[in-house]
Amino acid sequence: MAKRSFYYAINLAITSTIRRNRSISTTNVSAMTTTKHRSSFTPKMATVTERSFVCSDGVRLASRFWTNFDDADANNLQTRKIICLHGWLDNAASFNRLAPALIDSLSSDGKNNETLSEHLKPTEIIALDFPGHGLSGHKSPDGPPQLLAEYVYYVAECVEALKWGSGRISAADGAGDPASDKITVIGHSMGGGVAVVFAAAFPELCSSLILLEGGGPLARNAKDCARHVRAACQRRLKSNKLLFSKDSFDGKSGGVRVYPSLGSAVEARLATVKRMPGEQYMSEEAAEDLVSRAVVPASSDSTESTAVIFRHDPRLQWPSLQYFTREQVEACYHDIHEANVPVCVLIAEDGYPVDSLSEKAITEILKPGFVQKLSGSHHFHADPDSVGPVVEEIVKFLKEHNL
């Protein structure tokens, strides 16, 4: 009972906040409303648009949105819905290769390029920029600290704004239209942790859960709680004076490193990967995708300068005020398994190392029905040399469950 009450509390907190702030300003969201399915559907190659909306707390979320149908047809289609959640300090561009390849693969037979009627379905994929990442807005200086469970709230805001799930998030008891299409949630790294908590809090919305190099929230020992709070408070006290020296926080506050060019920022991103645990690496193409969405000109006064700075919220690099305990993570796994949400876990041969306790919990409690180890590193879904097999395994998993 104690385990389930924790995730019920997350669900209740999210639904209560959304119900209190129902007015969400959206940009070009109406085209994503689902209605009746057409008797026939001819897919087109995946196309992408930029979409954004303002959440009920004022934070603007940016996203990339892929479809295989025309906007003019949107109101007549019942679609396959997929939401993609990126990793820490990454952004929606993490899925620049996976999303269109996934749509195109679901629309055709890889062997003879003939359409597969049983799996042929209009598909829409949205990849979010979490707050403080990519092109999304930053939390206000007086806002609450950015916790992993808070990202679940913004996923819920996105689902509500898109009118996915027929309003079941705002219904405290999870009630809603049972015929409404559910959502496939794909999470990479930290996004996998967010995806796991979302699926545990709202299992009735999830048709499946796909984890890419991420098995859930980073678990910490409960006995270290006070130490984590101390470290977070000390860092916040030290950094706030510099970070919020201006009247407003625009992402360009003092202390931000300036890179002479986009290329040098890409090199810095690649160097960061090499310092991560294990034998990780990243292609230059994937790094350029991520960095291009993560930087802004260092100065607005000169049109000739090529210098850039990263625009992500520097508070993302602070110690977290609160971590999930291992018991809470395992409770999440338990709830997902009990709800019969199909789970796919894809890991990379040279990916992020997973400790034995976490690996055991995933195997024995989450019990994913589809597990594959593929060539590549932590960003195998973003690297051009390794994304192909990742897409193939996701398609195989979705087809096995008729999704």
Secondary structure, DSSP 8 states (H G I E B T S, - for coil): -HHHHHHHHHHHHHHHHHHHT---EESS-GGG------S-------EEEEEEEE-TTS-EEEEEEEESS-GGGGGG---EEEEEE--TT--GGGGTTHHHHHHHHHTS-TTT----TTT---EEEEEE--TTSTTS----TTS----HHHHHHHHHHHHHHTTTTTTTTTSTT--S-TTS--EEEEEETHHHHHHHHHHHH-GGGEEEEEEES--SS-EE-GGGHHHHHHHHHHHHHHHHHHHT-SSS--S--TT---BSSHHHHHHHHHHHHHTSSSS----HHHHHHHHHHHEEES-SS-SS---EEE-S-GGGGS--S--EEHHHHHHHHHHHHHTT--EEEEEEEES----HHHHHHIIIII--SEEEEEEEETTTTTSTTTHHHHHHHHHHHHHHTT-
